[in-house]
């Protein structure tokens, strides 16, 4: 489920702090009022996390991480390294 950030359209609130984050299904309609103070809110454009491009693991690093490393010996045949 995605996280959505909202802020009050006007003023501040001691209940919600003027800004809050909710975890909601994408199929649900956008909020128009704060669930705590019932004042009008707007959805903010927030940042997102994307996977970091990593370099491939070396054979020794893969073994240290617990992976089984296989070497191709023939057509459809592999053996452990």
N, C-alpha and C positions, 0 to 999 in steps of 0.2 A: 504494500500500500504506500502510495506517495505521501510526502509531507507537504502541507500547504501553509504558507505564512500569511497572516492577515494583520492589518493595522486599522485603528479607528479612523474614520474620515475626518472627524473634527475632535479637538480636545484630547484630554487624557482621562484615564480611569484608574482608580486605586485597586479595583478588583482584578482587571486583566492586564494592567500596566500599559495599555494602549497598543500593545503588540503581542501576538500569540501564534503558536504553531499547532496545527492539528494534523493527525494522521487519519486520512479518510480515503475510501475507495474512489477511483476516478469516475465511476458511474454516478456518484452522488452529485446533486446540484451544488453550485458554488454558494457559500454562505453570504448572506446580506446583512445579518445582525450578529453581534457578539453573543455567544452562548451564556456568558456570565453577566454582562451589564445591559444587553439588549440594544446597544447603540449601533448605528450603521458602520459597516466595515468594508474595506476593499482588499482584494487579494494582491499580494506582492509578487513580483518576479524574483525568484530566489535562485541561488546557485545550485548546482547539482554535482554529484561525484561521478567521475568517470574512471574507468580502469587506467592505471598507469602502464605505459608501454614498457615492458621489461625485456631484458636480453634473455636469450635462451639459457637454460641451466647447463653447466658442464656435466660430464658423466659423474665426476666425484661429488659435485653439489647435489645432483639428483639422487645418488645413492645415500648421501648424508641426510637428505630430506625424507628418506624412506621409500623412494620409488624403485621399482625393479627395472633395470636397464637391459634391453635386449639388443642383440646384434644380428643382422640378417646374414645367414650363411648360404642360403639358396632360395630357390623359388618357393615361397610359403614356409620356409624353415628359419627358425630363429633360435639363438641360444643366449643364455645369460652371460653378461659380462662381469 
